[in-house]
C-alpha cells in the first residue's frame, strides 16, 4: 500500500497507472489530478516568499495553506512555539527545494486499477476539494473521505480519524 500527501503522491499515482503490479492499494491524501495553473502560481508565491529570506513569512504562508481554522485556533500556543523555533533555526536553504512545476495533464487516472482511497480536508486551501472530486471521477471505484473542518494536513489535524480511515480501507492493518 502506498500512502502519500500532496504533490508527492502524484508519483505514486503515476506508478499505480504504469505498474499496477507494484501498487496493491493507494491512499491519496490531498493531491492534485495534474499540475494546474493554480499550483504553478502557488509555487511562484512560495518561491517569492523564500526569496525574501524571511523564514517567518514562509512559515506563516505555509501555515495558511496547510491548516484549517479549527486547528489554527486550538493549537495556537504550539504553533507559536513552532514558529519561533523555525525562525531561530532557519538555514539559508530552507526554501530552496521549491521549484516551479511544469503544467501538465497529470496521470491517466483511468489506468489506476488498485483500490484507491482519497482523503481530503474540506478547508484545504492548497489542494481544494474540487481536486478530490476530479480524481474520484477519474479513478474507477475510488472512495472519497472528507474530514470536516480540516486543512491540507489531515494526518496532523485529525490523526485518529486519519488512521481509522486507513485501517478501514486496508483490512489487514492491525487495529490495536
LOBA-255779 format. One record per residue (C-alpha): chain; residue number from 1; y, x, z; residue in one letter. Coordinates in steps of 0.5 Angstrom, whole numbers. Example, Ala and Ser with C-alpha at 12.3 -4.5 7.8 and 13.67 -1.06 7.14 Angstrom:
# LOBA-255779
+--------+-----+-------+-------+-------+--------+
! chaine ! num !     Y !     X !     Z ! residu !
+--------+-----+-------+-------+-------+--------+
!      A !   1 !    -9 !    25 !    16 !      A !
!      A !   2 !    -2 !    27 !    14 !      S !
+--------+-----+-------+-------+-------+--------+
This chain:
# LOBA-255779
+--------+-----+-------+-------+-------+--------+
! chaine ! num !     Y !     X !     Z ! residu !
+--------+-----+-------+-------+-------+--------+
!      A !   1 !     0 !     0 !     0 !      X !
!      A !   2 !     7 !     2 !    -2 !      X !
!      A !   3 !    13 !     0 !     2 !      X !
!      A !   4 !    20 !     2 !     0 !      X !
!      A !   5 !    27 !     1 !     1 !      X !
!      A !   6 !    33 !     0 !    -4 !      X !
!      A !   7 !    33 !     4 !   -10 !      X !
!      A !   8 !    28 !     9 !    -7 !      X !
!      A !   9 !    23 !     3 !    -8 !      X !
!      A !  10 !    25 !     3 !   -16 !      X !
!      A !  11 !    20 !     9 !   -17 !      X !
!      A !  12 !    14 !     5 !   -13 !      X !
!      A !  13 !    16 !    -1 !   -18 !      X !
!      A !  14 !    15 !     4 !   -24 !      X !
!      A !  15 !     9 !     7 !   -21 !      X !
!      A !  16 !     6 !     0 !   -20 !      X !
!      A !  17 !     7 !    -2 !   -27 !      X !
!      A !  18 !     5 !     4 !   -30 !      X !
!      A !  19 !    -1 !     6 !   -26 !      X !
!      A !  20 !    -4 !    -1 !   -23 !      X !
!      A !  21 !   -10 !     4 !   -20 !      X !
!      A !  22 !    -5 !     7 !   -16 !      X !
!      A !  23 !    -2 !     2 !   -12 !      X !
!      A !  24 !    -6 !    -4 !    -9 !      X !
!      A !  25 !     0 !    -7 !    -5 !      X !
!      A !  26 !     7 !    -7 !    -6 !      X !
!      A !  27 !    13 !    -8 !    -1 !      X !
!      A !  28 !    20 !    -8 !    -4 !      X !
!      A !  29 !    25 !    -8 !     2 !      X !
!      A !  30 !    32 !   -10 !    -1 !      X !
!      A !  31 !    31 !    -7 !    -8 !      X !
!      A !  32 !    34 !    -8 !   -15 !      X !
!      A !  33 !    31 !   -10 !   -21 !      X !
!      A !  34 !    35 !    -5 !   -25 !      X !
!      A !  35 !    41 !     0 !   -25 !      X !
!      A !  36 !    47 !    -5 !   -26 !      X !
!      A !  37 !    54 !    -4 !   -27 !      X !
!      A !  38 !    55 !    -6 !   -20 !      X !
!      A !  39 !    50 !    -1 !   -17 !      X !
!      A !  40 !    54 !     4 !   -21 !      X !
!      A !  41 !    60 !     2 !   -18 !      X !
!      A !  42 !    58 !     2 !   -11 !      X !
!      A !  43 !    55 !     9 !   -13 !      X !
!      A !  44 !    62 !    11 !   -15 !      X !
!      A !  45 !    66 !     9 !    -9 !      X !
!      A !  46 !    61 !    12 !    -4 !      X !
!      A !  47 !    62 !    19 !    -8 !      X !
!      A !  48 !    69 !    18 !    -8 !      X !
!      A !  49 !    69 !    17 !     0 !      X !
!      A !  50 !    64 !    23 !     0 !      X !
!      A !  51 !    70 !    27 !    -4 !      X !
!      A !  52 !    75 !    25 !     2 !      X !
!      A !  53 !    70 !    30 !     6 !      X !
!      A !  54 !    72 !    24 !    12 !      X !
!      A !  55 !    65 !    23 !    15 !      X !
!      A !  56 !    68 !    17 !    19 !      X !
!      A !  57 !    70 !    14 !    13 !      X !
!      A !  58 !    63 !    15 !     9 !      X !
!      A !  59 !    59 !    12 !    16 !      X !
!      A !  60 !    64 !     6 !    16 !      X !
!      A !  61 !    63 !     5 !     9 !      X !
!      A !  62 !    55 !     5 !     9 !      X !
!      A !  63 !    55 !     1 !    16 !      X !
!      A !  64 !    59 !    -5 !    12 !      X !
!      A !  65 !    54 !    -4 !     6 !      X !
!      A !  66 !    48 !    -4 !    10 !      X !
!      A !  67 !    48 !    -9 !    16 !      X !
!      A !  68 !    49 !   -16 !    17 !      X !
!      A !  69 !    55 !   -18 !    22 !      X !
!      A !  70 !    50 !   -20 !    28 !      X !
!      A !  71 !    47 !   -13 !    28 !      X !
!      A !  72 !    54 !   -10 !    28 !      X !
!      A !  73 !    56 !   -15 !    34 !      X !
!      A !  74 !    50 !   -14 !    38 !      X !
!      A !  75 !    50 !    -6 !    37 !      X !
!      A !  76 !    57 !    -4 !    37 !      X !
!      A !  77 !    56 !     1 !    43 !      X !
!      A !  78 !    50 !     4 !    40 !      X !
!      A !  79 !    54 !     4 !    33 !      X !
!      A !  80 !    60 !     7 !    36 !      X !
!      A !  81 !    56 !    13 !    39 !      X !
!      A !  82 !    52 !    14 !    33 !      X !
!      A !  83 !    59 !    14 !    29 !      X !
!      A !  84 !    61 !    20 !    34 !      X !
!      A !  85 !    55 !    24 !    33 !      X !
!      A !  86 !    55 !    23 !    26 !      X !
!      A !  87 !    63 !    25 !    25 !      X !
!      A !  88 !    61 !    31 !    30 !      X !
!      A !  89 !    55 !    34 !    27 !      X !
!      A !  90 !    57 !    32 !    19 !      X !
!      A !  91 !    56 !    38 !    15 !      X !
!      A !  92 !    59 !    40 !     8 !      X !
!      A !  93 !    53 !    37 !     4 !      X !
!      A !  94 !    53 !    30 !     8 !      X !
!      A !  95 !    54 !    26 !     2 !      X !
!      A !  96 !    52 !    31 !    -4 !      X !
!      A !  97 !    46 !    27 !    -5 !      X !
!      A !  98 !    50 !    22 !    -8 !      X !
!      A !  99 !    50 !    21 !   -16 !      X !
!      A ! 100 !    52 !    16 !   -21 !      X !
!      A ! 101 !    45 !    13 !   -23 !      X !
!      A ! 102 !    45 !    11 !   -30 !      X !
!      A ! 103 !    45 !     4 !   -32 !      X !
!      A ! 104 !    38 !     2 !   -34 !      X !
!      A ! 105 !    34 !    -4 !   -36 !      X !
!      A ! 106 !    29 !    -3 !   -30 !      X !
!      A ! 107 !    22 !    -4 !   -29 !      X !
!      A ! 108 !    17 !    -8 !   -34 !      X !
!      A ! 109 !    16 !   -12 !   -28 !      X !
!      A ! 110 !    11 !   -17 !   -31 !      X !
!      A ! 111 !     7 !   -11 !   -31 !      X !
!      A ! 112 !     6 !   -11 !   -24 !      X !
!      A ! 113 !     0 !   -14 !   -22 !      X !
!      A ! 114 !    -2 !   -12 !   -15 !      X !
!      A ! 115 !     0 !   -17 !    -9 !      X !
!      A ! 116 !     8 !   -16 !    -8 !      X !
!      A ! 117 !    12 !   -18 !    -2 !      X !
!      A ! 118 !    20 !   -18 !    -3 !      X !
!      A ! 119 !    23 !   -17 !     4 !      X !
!      A ! 120 !    31 !   -18 !     4 !      X !
!      A ! 121 !    36 !   -20 !     9 !      X !
!      A ! 122 !    41 !   -26 !     7 !      X !
!      A ! 123 !    47 !   -22 !     9 !      X !
!      A ! 124 !    45 !   -15 !     5 !      X !
!      A ! 125 !    52 !   -13 !     1 !      X !
!      A ! 126 !    48 !    -7 !    -2 !      X !
!      A ! 127 !    42 !   -11 !    -5 !      X !
!      A ! 128 !    44 !   -18 !    -6 !      X !
!      A ! 129 !    39 !   -24 !    -5 !      X !
!      A ! 130 !    40 !   -25 !   -13 !      X !
!      A ! 131 !    37 !   -19 !   -14 !      X !
!      A ! 132 !    31 !   -21 !   -10 !      X !
!      A ! 133 !    30 !   -28 !   -14 !      X !
!      A ! 134 !    31 !   -24 !   -20 !      X !
!      A ! 135 !    25 !   -19 !   -18 !      X !
!      A ! 136 !    21 !   -25 !   -16 !      X !
!      A ! 137 !    22 !   -29 !   -22 !      X !
!      A ! 138 !    19 !   -22 !   -26 !      X !
!      A ! 139 !    13 !   -20 !   -22 !      X !
!      A ! 140 !     8 !   -25 !   -22 !      X !
!      A ! 141 !     5 !   -28 !   -16 !      X !
!      A ! 142 !    10 !   -24 !   -12 !      X !
!      A ! 143 !    12 !   -27 !    -5 !      X !
!      A ! 144 !    19 !   -27 !    -2 !      X !
!      A ! 145 !    21 !   -27 !     5 !      X !
!      A ! 146 !    28 !   -27 !     7 !      X !
!      A ! 147 !    31 !   -25 !    14 !      X !
!      A ! 148 !    37 !   -30 !    16 !      X !
!      A ! 149 !    43 !   -26 !    19 !      X !
!      A ! 150 !    40 !   -19 !    17 !      X !
!      A ! 151 !    43 !   -14 !    12 !      X !
!      A ! 152 !    40 !    -9 !     8 !      X !
!      A ! 153 !    36 !    -5 !    13 !      X !
!      A ! 154 !    31 !   -11 !    15 !      X !
!      A ! 155 !    27 !    -6 !    19 !      X !
!      A ! 156 !    32 !    -3 !    23 !      X !
!      A ! 157 !    36 !   -10 !    24 !      X !
!      A ! 158 !    29 !   -14 !    25 !      X !
!      A ! 159 !    24 !    -9 !    27 !      X !
!      A ! 160 !    19 !   -14 !    30 !      X !
!      A ! 161 !    20 !   -19 !    24 !      X !
!      A ! 162 !    19 !   -14 !    19 !      X !
!      A ! 163 !    13 !   -11 !    22 !      X !
!      A ! 164 !    10 !   -18 !    22 !      X !
!      A ! 165 !    12 !   -20 !    15 !      X !
!      A ! 166 !     8 !   -13 !    13 !      X !
!      A ! 167 !     2 !   -15 !    18 !      X !
!      A ! 168 !     1 !   -22 !    15 !      X !
!      A ! 169 !     2 !   -19 !     8 !      X !
!      A ! 170 !    -4 !   -14 !     9 !      X !
!      A ! 171 !   -10 !   -17 !    13 !      X !
!      A ! 172 !   -13 !   -10 !    15 !      X !
!      A ! 173 !    -7 !    -7 !    19 !      X !
!      A ! 174 !    -8 !    -7 !    26 !      X !
!      A ! 175 !    -5 !   -13 !    30 !      X !
!      A ! 176 !    -5 !    -9 !    37 !      X !
+--------+-----+-------+-------+-------+--------+
